[in-house]
Amino acid sequence: MGRRAAVIVALVVVARFYSAHLSSAEAVVHRDALSALPLTIGQWHGSEAPPLADDVLAQLGVDDYVNREYVEAGSVPVGVYIGYYASQRQGDTIHSPQNCLPGAGWQPVERGTATLDDNGRRLEVNRFVIQKGLDRQLVLYWYQGRGRVVANEYTNKALLMLDAARLHRTNGGLVRLIAPITSTTEGADKALSAFAVLLFPHLDRHLP
């Protein structure tokens, strides 16, 4: 059996377990609201970005979110969006930024992954360079919840179905960091990596 066929079979099996447990009650998860995320993280100072429009929120189906910009002296600013879903059983699932950004006019021109450090734990996240006209931005994003940080969208969905069956939990979140690119990506890479390292210790309280 080829690798692709094995993956498909595994997903079908997991999906059957998931379907069998759809009617079970979602486990109650205690967490801190994202509004409680500190406005000062290390030397970075945050301010609230304009709230998302009602139609955007309806499309996202998110239960809680934060949308901010953090700045540090000598660094490019970092835009932070974190969306949380208490349950993903009824169709309100996390939307990949790969699908949302083109709708806003941003096109990916470089795709890959980056490795971040979380107190000695090496975490793989998605790394995108996007462009609209002459403007370019660097994006890091990942899926987080139920004790995991996951980059791959399909792996995240498979784990979601598995945890629905095992733990009766489908809660989870998306973390997206964006920084403008001036001449090269070096400044944006440095800013996002530095901020992410400081952000990780705060996230478990909000994305359990």
WOLIN-V895503 format. One record per pair of residues at least 12 apart in sequence whose ideal C-beta (glycine too) atoms are under 10 Angstrom apart, sorted by the first residue. I is the first residue (numbers start at 1). J is the second residue. Records with the same first field share a line. If there is no record, write none. Layout:
I = J + J
This chain:
7 = 154 + 155 + 158
10 = 158 + 162
11 = 154 + 157 + 158 + 161
13 = 161 + 162
14 = 157 + 158 + 159 + 160 + 161 + 162 + 164 + 165
15 = 157 + 158 + 161 + 162 + 165
16 = 161 + 165
17 = 161 + 162 + 164 + 165 + 166
18 = 89 + 157 + 158 + 160 + 161 + 162 + 163 + 164 + 165 + 170
19 = 161 + 164 + 165
20 = 164 + 165
21 = 89 + 161 + 163 + 164 + 165 + 166 + 167 + 168 + 170
22 = 89 + 90 + 161 + 164 + 165 + 170
23 = 89
24 = 89 + 164 + 165 + 168
25 = 168
26 = 86 + 87 + 88 + 89 + 164 + 167 + 168 + 169 + 170 + 171
27 = 87 + 163 + 164 + 167 + 168 + 169 + 170 + 171
28 = 86 + 168 + 169 + 171
29 = 86 + 87 + 145 + 146 + 167 + 169 + 171 + 207 + 208
30 = 205 + 208
31 = 64 + 84 + 86 + 145 + 171 + 173 + 204 + 205 + 206 + 207 + 208
32 = 64 + 202 + 204 + 205 + 206 + 207 + 208
33 = 64 + 66 + 84 + 205 + 206
34 = 62 + 63 + 64 + 65 + 66 + 67 + 68 + 82 + 83 + 84 + 173 + 203 + 205 + 206 + 207
35 = 48 + 64 + 65 + 66 + 206
36 = 66 + 202 + 205 + 206
37 = 66 + 68 + 80 + 82 + 199 + 202 + 203 + 205 + 206
38 = 198 + 199 + 202
39 = 68 + 70
40 = 70
41 = 70 + 72 + 78 + 80 + 195 + 198 + 199 + 201 + 202
42 = 70 + 72 + 194 + 195 + 197 + 198 + 199
43 = 70 + 71 + 72 + 73 + 74 + 75 + 194 + 195 + 198
44 = 69 + 70 + 71 + 72 + 73 + 75 + 77 + 78 + 80 + 191 + 194 + 195 + 198 + 199
45 = 69 + 70 + 71 + 72 + 73
46 = 66 + 68 + 69 + 70 + 71 + 77 + 78 + 80
47 = 68 + 69 + 70 + 71 + 77
48 = 66 + 67 + 68 + 69
49 = 66 + 67 + 68 + 69 + 79 + 80 + 81
50 = 67
51 = 65 + 67
52 = 65 + 67 + 81 + 83
56 = 100 + 104
57 = 83
59 = 95 + 100 + 103
60 = 83 + 85 + 92 + 94 + 95 + 100 + 174
61 = 83 + 85 + 88 + 90 + 91 + 92 + 93 + 94 + 95
62 = 81 + 82 + 83 + 84 + 85 + 86 + 92 + 94 + 95 + 173 + 174
63 = 83 + 84 + 85 + 86 + 87 + 92 + 171 + 173
64 = 82 + 83 + 84 + 85 + 86 + 173 + 206 + 207
65 = 81 + 82 + 83 + 84 + 85 + 173 + 174
66 = 80 + 81 + 82 + 83 + 84 + 206
67 = 79 + 80 + 81 + 82 + 83 + 176
68 = 80 + 81 + 82
69 = 178
70 = 177 + 179 + 191 + 195 + 198 + 199
71 = 191
72 = 191 + 194 + 195 + 198
74 = 187 + 191
75 = 179 + 187 + 188 + 190 + 191 + 192 + 194 + 195
76 = 137 + 138 + 179 + 180 + 181 + 182 + 187 + 188 + 190 + 191 + 192
77 = 178 + 179 + 180 + 191 + 195
78 = 138 + 140 + 177 + 178 + 179 + 180 + 188 + 191 + 192 + 194 + 195 + 196 + 199
79 = 137 + 139 + 176 + 177 + 178 + 179 + 180 + 192
80 = 175 + 176 + 177 + 178 + 195 + 196 + 199
81 = 97 + 141 + 174 + 175 + 176 + 177 + 178
82 = 144 + 173 + 174 + 175 + 176 + 177 + 199 + 202 + 203 + 206 + 207
83 = 95 + 172 + 173 + 174 + 175 + 176 + 207
84 = 144 + 145 + 171 + 172 + 173 + 174 + 175 + 206 + 207 + 208
85 = 145 + 160 + 170 + 171 + 172 + 173 + 174 + 207
86 = 169 + 170 + 171 + 172 + 173
87 = 164 + 169 + 170 + 171 + 172
88 = 145 + 157 + 160 + 161 + 164 + 169 + 170 + 171 + 172
89 = 160 + 164 + 168 + 170
90 = 170
92 = 170
93 = 156 + 157 + 160 + 170 + 172
94 = 143 + 145 + 153 + 156 + 157 + 160 + 172 + 173 + 174
95 = 174
96 = 126 + 141 + 143 + 153 + 156 + 174 + 176
97 = 126 + 128 + 130 + 139 + 140 + 141 + 153 + 174 + 176 + 178
98 = 111 + 126 + 128 + 130 + 139 + 141 + 153
99 = 153
100 = 174 + 176
101 = 128 + 130 + 132 + 137 + 139 + 141 + 176 + 178
102 = 130 + 132
104 = 130 + 132
105 = 130 + 131 + 132 + 133 + 135
106 = 128 + 130 + 131 + 132 + 133 + 135 + 136 + 137 + 139 + 178
107 = 129 + 130 + 131 + 132
108 = 128 + 129 + 130 + 131 + 139
109 = 128 + 129 + 130 + 131 + 136
110 = 127 + 128 + 129 + 130 + 131 + 136 + 138 + 185
111 = 126 + 127 + 128 + 129 + 130 + 139
112 = 126 + 127 + 128 + 129
113 = 125 + 126 + 127 + 128 + 140 + 142 + 151 + 152
114 = 126 + 127 + 128 + 138 + 140 + 142 + 151 + 189 + 192 + 193 + 196
115 = 127 + 151 + 193
116 = 140 + 142 + 149 + 192 + 193 + 196 + 197 + 199 + 200
117 = 193 + 196 + 197 + 200
118 = 149 + 196 + 197 + 199 + 200 + 201 + 203
119 = 197 + 200 + 201
121 = 149 + 200
123 = 142 + 144 + 148 + 149 + 150 + 151 + 196 + 200
124 = 142 + 149 + 150 + 151 + 152
125 = 139 + 140 + 141 + 142 + 143 + 144 + 149 + 150 + 151 + 175 + 176 + 177 + 192 + 193 + 196
126 = 139 + 140 + 141 + 142 + 143 + 150 + 151 + 152 + 153 + 176
127 = 139 + 140 + 141 + 151 + 185 + 189 + 192 + 193
128 = 140 + 141 + 176 + 178
129 = 181 + 185 + 188
130 = 178 + 181
131 = 181
135 = 180 + 181
136 = 180 + 181 + 182 + 183 + 185 + 188
137 = 178 + 179 + 180 + 181 + 185 + 188
138 = 177 + 178 + 179 + 180 + 181 + 185 + 186 + 187 + 188 + 189 + 191 + 192
139 = 176 + 177 + 178 + 179 + 188 + 192
140 = 175 + 176 + 177 + 178 + 179 + 188 + 189 + 192 + 193 + 195 + 196
141 = 174 + 175 + 176 + 177 + 178
142 = 156 + 173 + 174 + 175 + 176 + 177 + 196
143 = 155 + 156 + 157 + 159 + 160 + 172 + 173 + 174 + 175 + 207
144 = 156 + 172 + 173 + 174 + 175 + 200 + 203 + 204 + 206 + 207 + 208
145 = 159 + 160 + 163 + 169 + 170 + 171 + 172 + 173 + 174 + 203 + 204 + 206 + 207 + 208
146 = 159 + 160 + 162 + 163 + 164 + 166 + 167 + 169 + 170 + 171 + 172 + 173 + 207 + 208
147 = 163 + 167 + 169 + 204 + 207 + 208
148 = 163 + 172 + 207
149 = 175 + 200 + 203 + 207
150 = 172
156 = 172 + 174
159 = 172
160 = 172
169 = 208
171 = 207 + 208
172 = 207 + 208
173 = 203 + 206 + 207 + 208
174 = 207
175 = 196 + 199 + 200 + 203 + 206 + 207
177 = 191 + 192 + 193 + 195 + 196 + 199
178 = 192
179 = 191 + 192 + 193 + 195
